[in-house]
Amino acid sequence: HRELPFFTEISSLDINPELNKEIYQNEKIRLQGIIDGFFKEEDGIVLFDYKTDYLEEGNEDEIIERYMVQMKYYKEALEKVTESRVKEVYLYL
């Protein structure tokens, strides 16, 4: 599957844990995006996202760190939409 648009809500405390919990515990933020692609296997879904960043060999951890939060939310959104478990997440550069 390619280019799946999605909308989801996330807790404002996920974005900023320093917010006053009593005031913001029920506040949601709408997140929207487009998942580049995924495919289903018998034991779960494989999610992938294309990136155009330049990456020098040996700096793989830097790119993983840069997109970790985005891929976390994409994974959660895809699991909600498909009602299936995402077993693997890949960045394709």
N, C-alpha and C positions, 0 to 999 in steps of 0.2 A: 504494500500500500504506500502511496506517495502523497505528500502535501496534505496532511490532515489538519484542518483548522480546529482549534479548540478554545473554549472559555472555561475557566475554573475559578473558584474562590479559595483564597488562602488567608490564614489568620494574619492580622496586622502585627501580632506578636512574633510571627515567624520572620517578618521583615525587620522589625526592630524590637528585640527582646527587652530593651530598656524602657519601653512604654509602660505607663501605669496599668498594671494588670486588671485592677478593679474597673477602670474606665474603658479599656480597650479589649477586654477578653472576648467580646462578641462582635468586634469590628472585623469586617472582611475586606479584602482587596481583590478586585477582579483582575485575573491574569489571562491574557490571550496570547496565542501564538500559533505557529504552523509547524507541525512535526514533519520533518523532511521525509522520513520513511520508516517503515517497520515491516516485519514479516512474522508470521506465526509458525511455530514448530510445535510438536506434540507436547512438550513440557514447558511451553511459555513463549513469550514474545521477545524478539530481538529488535531493539530500537536503534536507529542510526541517525546521525545529524552531520550534514556537510559543513565544513568550515573552509574559509579561504586564507586563513592565517599562514604566515611563513613560519616554519618551525625548523630550527637547527637541530641536527641530530644530537641526542643527549639531553634535550630540554623538554622531553615529553611530559614530565611532571608539571611544568609550568602551564602547558596548554590544558592539562586535565584540571588543574586548580582553577584556571580562568573560566571554564565552562561547567564546573561541578554543580553549582546552584541551578543553572538553567536546565541541565539534564535531569536533576532531581525533580524539578517541577514538571518537565516533559514526561518523565517516567510515571509520576503520580497521576497526571492528567490522562495518559494513555491507559493506565490501569482502570481508571474510572470509566472511561469511554468504552473500553472493550470488555470490562469485567473479567480480565485475565491478568495473570502475573507477568511482569516484564522481567525476564531472567538475565538479559545482557543489554548493555548500553555501549555504543561505539561512536567515537568521533572520527570522521573521515576527512583527512586533510589532503 
